[in-house]
Amino acid sequence: MLEGNAGKYSAVKSVEYPGQSFPAVKSHPETFVKTLPPIGTEVRVRWLDSTSMASWKYRKVGTGFNESAIPIMTIGRLIGETPTSISVCASCGEEDDGFVGYLDPLIIPRGCIIEMRRL
């Protein structure tokens, strides 16, 4: 659910993960965050990140891995959006002739967002 000064922005159905409950995370446009606060708004974004494991791992065929996505909280300024993602940055420079510098901007797929709030 996305909440802010203007109220809720969007909501998706919940799905259960081992020991945790998160909104559904699918690669389907109907689950994407559709309405965002204005660009430049300071936000807190809770989202699910991928998990990887270094080196070779061996499992019986068909058993898969039990590791799950990692819940992350990011605080920053909403600096952009596309139909499939948002961009957030904690450190932004001053605007000069229509250009702004961004230190380490983060692109988050909309389908991974659990919650977003204005700060």
C-alpha positions in Angstrom: 0.0 0.0 0.0 1.3 3.4 -0.8 0.4 6.2 1.6 1.1 9.8 1.8 -0.4 13.3 2.4 -2.9 12.6 -0.4 -3.8 9.2 1.1 -3.3 5.8 -0.4 -1.6 5.6 -3.8 -2.1 1.9 -4.6 -2.5 -1.6 -3.1 -1.9 -5.2 -4.1 -2.9 -8.5 -2.6 -0.7 -10.1 0.1 1.3 -13.3 -0.4 2.9 -15.4 2.3 6.7 -15.9 2.4 8.4 -18.1 5.0 7.8 -16.2 8.3 6.8 -13.0 6.6 3.8 -11.5 4.7 4.3 -9.1 1.8 2.1 -7.8 -1.0 2.2 -9.9 -4.2 5.3 -9.5 -6.2 4.7 -10.4 -9.8 5.9 -9.3 -13.2 2.4 -8.2 -14.2 1.4 -4.6 -14.9 -1.7 -4.8 -12.7 0.5 -5.2 -9.6 2.8 -2.2 -10.4 2.6 0.9 -8.3 0.6 3.1 -10.7 0.3 6.5 -8.9 3.3 8.2 -7.4 3.8 11.4 -5.4 5.4 14.3 -7.5 9.0 14.0 -8.7 11.2 15.6 -6.1 9.2 14.3 -3.1 11.1 12.8 -0.2 9.9 9.2 0.2 10.5 6.0 2.2 10.2 2.9 0.0 10.0 -0.7 1.4 10.7 -3.2 -1.4 11.9 -6.7 -2.0 15.5 -7.3 -3.3 16.9 -10.4 -5.0 19.1 -12.9 -3.2 22.1 -14.5 -4.7 24.7 -16.9 -3.4 28.4 -16.8 -4.3 30.0 -19.9 -5.6 28.6 -23.2 -6.8 25.7 -24.7 -4.8 24.5 -28.3 -5.2 20.9 -29.5 -4.7 18.9 -32.4 -5.9 17.2 -31.6 -9.2 13.8 -30.0 -8.6 14.3 -29.1 -4.9 15.3 -25.5 -5.5 16.6 -23.2 -2.8 14.8 -22.0 0.4 16.3 -18.5 0.4 13.8 -15.7 0.0 13.8 -12.1 -1.2 15.3 -9.6 1.2 13.0 -6.8 2.5 14.8 -3.4 2.1 13.9 0.1 3.2 15.2 3.0 1.2 14.9 6.7 2.1 15.5 9.4 -0.6 14.1 11.7 -3.1 11.9 10.4 -5.9 13.8 11.5 -9.0 12.1 9.6 -11.9 9.8 7.0 -13.1 9.2 4.7 -16.1 6.2 2.3 -16.7 8.1 -0.5 -14.9 10.4 1.3 -12.3 11.0 4.3 -10.0 14.3 6.1 -9.3 15.2 7.2 -5.8 18.4 9.1 -4.7 19.6 10.1 -1.3 22.1 12.7 -2.5 21.1 15.2 -5.1 23.1 18.2 -6.3 21.8 21.7 -7.1 20.1 22.3 -10.3 22.1 24.2 -12.9 20.8 25.0 -16.4 18.2 22.2 -16.1 20.7 19.5 -15.0 21.1 18.0 -11.5 23.8 15.7 -10.2 22.8 12.4 -8.5 25.0 10.3 -6.3 24.3 6.6 -6.7 20.7 6.7 -7.9 18.7 3.5 -7.2 16.2 2.0 -9.7 13.5 -0.1 -8.1 11.2 -2.2 -10.2 7.6 -1.3 -9.4 6.6 -4.9 -9.0 9.1 -5.2 -6.0 7.6 -2.3 -4.0 5.8 -3.3 -0.9 5.0 0.2 0.4 5.9 3.8 -0.3 5.2 6.9 1.9 5.9 10.6 1.6 8.2 11.9 4.3 
